[in-house]
Amino acid sequence: MSNYIALNAFSMNTLSHLSPGVWRHSRDEARRYLDLDYWMQLAKTLEDGKIDALFLADVLGVYDVYGGNSDAALSGGVQVPLNDPLALIPAMASVTENLGFAMTAAVSYEHPFPFARRMSTLDHLTKGRVGWNVVTGYLNSGAVNFGVSAQEAHDRRYDIADEYLEVCYKLWETSWQDDAVIADKATGVYAEPSKVHPINHEGEFFKVPGIHLSEPSPQRTPVIYQAGASKRGLEFSAKHGEGIFVAAPSRTVLTKQVAGIRQALEDAGRERSSATILNQQTVIVAETDAEAQQMFESYLEVASPVGALTLMSGWTGIDFSKLKLDSTFEDQESNAIQSAVKAFSQADPDKKWTIREIADYARVGGDGPVIVGSPTTVADQLEEWVEETGVDGFNLAAAAVPESWEQITGLLVPELQKRGRHKTEYSPGTLREKLTGNTARINTPVTQNIRK
Ligand SMILES: Cc1cc2nc3c(=O)[nH]c(=O)nc-3n(C[C@H](O)[C@H](O)[C@H](O)COP(=O)(O)O)c2cc1C
């Protein structure tokens, strides 16, 4: 295995992703999320830095748990307004050759039949550079717009997701045989009908009798990313994930999570190292420690603690406006992201978080940690996190944009390359081939079974 630290960039098609309020910073250009130029330039910057993939988060709903309404989210621009991530990808792919695109889409609101076609379309247009971050949704405010009174219960959302993936795998992996497309101009036969199969899926949640509408794309199944971290979520991510995302605030928490994921992979009949585990990580890097610290402080001046608690309320399903700032955050039931509650309430025996500390911590970088310093300092710390926790790499989040991205690719990347911890060239092939070094097709026990 290589000595490389895996690096994704983590963003969202919105004004303010994980550092609420920083859009007000004098150098920040987040408002340009509405310009295609902004995204195309970002893709080029990330490709210059040999970043594996741009991971685009998404939610279908507004953060209205804090205070019981969406006022704080709207007035602070906290992940709202929010545009669709998919539309950005073909434009970014057109100005890059190697950067991958990991798009988030929830299985809770959209039927798998059209969704599978959309992903195949993207996989064709990007020449096999697409990934899918499979999420089950956590905002009730999203679910109710689909005509239900509330989102499904936490574990049942994963049951639906399991079947959703089964339908997608059948469409992507089994509907069209490799040699179904003949495209013979002489005979006028494009596809051999006997080699294109209806999937005949009939399950508890979905009924899909027909064929996949797209012909096989370079990867067929996009690279599957997942972030389930509760007991049921972990079982799901270990079954499907080729990349697994976590957001651990400390090394102690991350060490436990990584060990849990490796064990879950083994329990799912997979190699312990068969999925790349990436922790969310905001880095603020400048030429010197002092300069980086100064930048960080200038972000903190405009970052919004209320915005941070608005995010935390959405993630945990717990209204933080009702909690006293100096009270400690205790473990409690959640129908949103159970692991987000546990990460701050009980996972670290050395740390009891107060609400004020959480607000302070999460206003830059959200629920993931922040590292501030010169390229040497940041690279040292990233290496220490990897050595100590066994994590494979990071989803790097920006504080101010595009400043953070330019600093990461211009300063941190060369330092990591110098240490042999980051590649200097991309490997050839599709996103999956680049990441695994070999296989173009997904190769988990569940997809092996479906292909049989
Ligand atoms: C780094 C990271 C990024 C995530 N991005 C999204 C996202 O964009 N949209 C979403 O609905 N959920 C997102 N999630 C939430 C996960 O999909 C999942 O609900 C959560 O991590 C685990 O839930 P569980 O603990 O309840 O199993 C993300 C989680 C992590 C750790």
The ligand as an SDF file (V2000), in Angstrom:
LIG
                    3D

 31 33  0  0  0  0  0  0  0  0999 V2000
  -18.2640   13.9620    6.6070 C   0  0  0  0  0  0  0  0  0  0  0  0
  -19.7250   13.7180    6.5730 C   0  0  0  0  0  0  0  0  0  0  0  0
  -20.4830   14.2810    5.5710 C   0  0  0  0  0  0  0  0  0  0  0  0
  -21.8520   14.0960    5.5110 C   0  0  0  0  0  0  0  0  0  0  0  0
  -22.5590   14.6840    4.5230 N   0  0  0  0  0  0  0  0  0  0  0  0
  -23.8950   14.5330    4.4740 C   0  0  0  0  0  0  0  0  0  0  0  0
  -24.6550   15.1580    3.4610 C   0  0  0  0  0  0  0  0  0  0  0  0
  -24.1370   15.8580    2.6040 O   0  0  0  0  0  0  0  0  0  0  0  0
  -25.9990   14.9890    3.4720 N   0  0  0  0  0  0  0  0  0  0  0  0
  -26.6400   14.2150    4.4040 C   0  0  0  0  0  0  0  0  0  0  0  0
  -27.8710   14.0950    4.3510 O   0  0  0  0  0  0  0  0  0  0  0  0
  -25.9330   13.5900    5.3730 N   0  0  0  0  0  0  0  0  0  0  0  0
  -24.5980   13.7590    5.4320 C   0  0  0  0  0  0  0  0  0  0  0  0
  -23.8750   13.1570    6.4280 N   0  0  0  0  0  0  0  0  0  0  0  0
  -24.6120   12.3740    7.4220 C   0  0  0  0  0  0  0  0  0  0  0  0
  -24.5230   10.8970    7.1120 C   0  0  0  0  0  0  0  0  0  0  0  0
  -25.1450   10.5970    5.9120 O   0  0  0  0  0  0  0  0  0  0  0  0
  -25.1370   10.0520    8.2110 C   0  0  0  0  0  0  0  0  0  0  0  0
  -26.4840   10.3940    8.4010 O   0  0  0  0  0  0  0  0  0  0  0  0
  -24.3760   10.2130    9.4810 C   0  0  0  0  0  0  0  0  0  0  0  0
  -23.0190   10.3460    9.3040 O   0  0  0  0  0  0  0  0  0  0  0  0
  -24.4810    8.9890   10.3240 C   0  0  0  0  0  0  0  0  0  0  0  0
  -25.7100    8.8170   10.7330 O   0  0  0  0  0  0  0  0  0  0  0  0
  -25.9620    7.7760   11.8660 P   0  0  0  0  0  0  0  0  0  0  0  0
  -24.9860    8.0450   12.9530 O   0  0  0  0  0  0  0  0  0  0  0  0
  -27.3280    8.1070   12.3190 O   0  0  0  0  0  0  0  0  0  0  0  0
  -25.8130    6.4070   11.2740 O   0  0  0  0  0  0  0  0  0  0  0  0
  -22.5000   13.3250    6.4870 C   0  0  0  0  0  0  0  0  0  0  0  0
  -21.7290   12.7380    7.5060 C   0  0  0  0  0  0  0  0  0  0  0  0
  -20.3650   12.9230    7.5480 C   0  0  0  0  0  0  0  0  0  0  0  0
  -19.5860   12.2870    8.6430 C   0  0  0  0  0  0  0  0  0  0  0  0
  1  2  1  0
  2  3  1  0
  2 30  2  0
  3  4  2  0
  4  5  1  0
  4 28  1  0
  5  6  2  0
  6  7  1  0
  6 13  1  0
  7  8  2  0
  7  9  1  0
  9 10  1  0
 10 11  2  0
 10 12  1  0
 12 13  2  0
 13 14  1  0
 14 15  1  0
 14 28  1  0
 15 16  1  0
 16 17  1  0
 16 18  1  0
 18 19  1  0
 18 20  1  0
 20 21  1  0
 20 22  1  0
 22 23  1  0
 23 24  1  0
 24 25  2  0
 24 26  1  0
 24 27  1  0
 28 29  2  0
 29 30  1  0
 30 31  1  0
M  END
$$$$
